[in-house]
Amino acid sequence: MFGSIGMPELIIILVIALIIFGPRKLPELGKSLGRSLSEFKKASTDLQNTLEQEIKIEEQKEAEDKTKSKFEPTTTFGSEGTSASSDIDSDTAPPRETVSRS
């Protein structure tokens, strides 16, 4: 039930809590402890759901990127792997002139 804590240890803990806090405060402490545990469970569940949603979104983005890269045309010429656009740009671009300042 509580891991390695057995029934005798649990009874001893409850008796010590009853002596320290008294019979009037013990129910209030139990309620606040229960509320705290339920809020912690809710927060951890929300965090887990958020992480799962983010992972799904990332997986969808990766899948979309893979499908886009499959359908994009790739044109390369020669063994160097230069693209057609770089060959065209370098052929039509005028040569640069250097100006020396004196």
SEDRENDREN-306460 format. One record per residue (C-alpha): x, y, z; residue number from 1; residue in three letters. Coordinates in steps of 0.02 Angstrom, whole numbers, plus 50000, padded with zeros to 5 digits. Layout:
<recs>
- east/north/up/n/res
- X/Y/Z/NUM/ala
...
</recs>
This chain:
<recs>
- east/north/up/n/res
- 50000/50000/50000/1/met
- 50132/50130/50051/2/phe
- 50287/50041/49988/3/gly
- 50399/49985/50129/4/ser
- 50289/50061/50267/5/ile
- 50189/49924/50353/6/gly
- 50033/49935/50460/7/met
- 50126/49950/50629/8/pro
- 50233/50095/50565/9/glu
- 50080/50183/50496/10/leu
- 49989/50168/50663/11/ile
- 50140/50239/50756/12/ile
- 50148/50387/50635/13/ile
- 49962/50423/50658/14/leu
- 49976/50414/50849/15/val
- 50124/50535/50849/16/ile
- 50029/50654/50733/17/ala
- 49877/50645/50849/18/leu
- 49985/50687/51000/19/ile
- 50075/50831/50913/20/ile
- 49928/50915/50825/21/phe
- 49783/50861/50934/22/gly
- 49614/50790/50885/23/pro
- 49545/50957/50822/24/arg
- 49685/51000/50702/25/lys
- 49711/50824/50632/26/leu
- 49557/50823/50517/27/pro
- 49605/50994/50448/28/glu
- 49781/50933/50413/29/leu
- 49711/50779/50327/30/gly
- 49600/50884/50216/31/lys
- 49740/51002/50169/32/ser
- 49856/50855/50134/33/leu
- 49723/50774/50024/34/gly
- 49695/50936/49928/35/arg
- 49881/50959/49904/36/ser
- 49901/50783/49837/37/leu
- 49754/50802/49717/38/ser
- 49822/50968/49652/39/glu
- 49993/50888/49628/40/phe
- 49916/50744/49531/41/lys
- 49817/50866/49423/42/lys
- 49971/50971/49387/43/ala
- 50077/50820/49343/44/ser
- 49939/50754/49228/45/thr
- 49926/50923/49142/46/asp
- 50114/50930/49120/47/leu
- 50117/50755/49047/48/gln
- 49975/50797/48926/49/asn
- 50064/50956/48872/50/thr
- 50226/50862/48839/51/leu
- 50135/50728/48739/52/glu
- 50050/50863/48633/53/gln
- 50216/50949/48600/54/glu
- 50295/50784/48548/55/ile
- 50151/50750/48428/56/lys
- 50168/50923/48353/57/ile
- 50355/50899/48327/58/glu
- 50326/50728/48247/59/glu
- 50197/50805/48129/60/gln
- 50319/50943/48080/61/lys
- 50456/50816/48045/62/glu
- 50336/50711/47940/63/ala
- 50284/50866/47841/64/glu
- 50467/50913/47812/65/asp
- 50504/50738/47749/66/lys
- 50358/50741/47628/67/thr
- 50407/50914/47566/68/lys
- 50586/50860/47535/69/ser
- 50524/50708/47436/70/lys
- 50426/50817/47315/71/phe
- 50549/50960/47294/72/glu
- 50643/50949/47128/73/pro
- 50830/50940/47142/74/thr
- 50930/50981/46986/75/thr
- 51115/50955/46992/76/thr
- 51242/50953/46854/77/phe
- 51411/50871/46852/78/gly
- 51500/50774/46986/79/ser
- 51528/50928/47096/80/glu
- 51342/50941/47132/81/gly
- 51322/51122/47079/82/thr
- 51144/51175/47051/83/ser
- 51077/51246/46888/84/ala
- 51038/51414/46966/85/ser
- 51217/51443/47024/86/ser
- 51284/51399/46850/87/asp
- 51165/51519/46766/88/ile
- 51200/51660/46888/89/asp
- 51389/51645/46868/90/ser
- 51378/51642/46677/91/asp
- 51267/51795/46660/92/thr
- 51341/51903/46797/93/ala
- 51459/52040/46735/94/pro
- 51637/52035/46803/95/pro
- 51677/52150/46947/96/arg
- 51803/52287/46923/97/glu
- 51917/52338/47063/98/thr
- 51947/52521/47093/99/val
- 52108/52575/47174/100/ser
- 52108/52734/47275/101/arg
- 52264/52837/47278/102/ser
</recs>
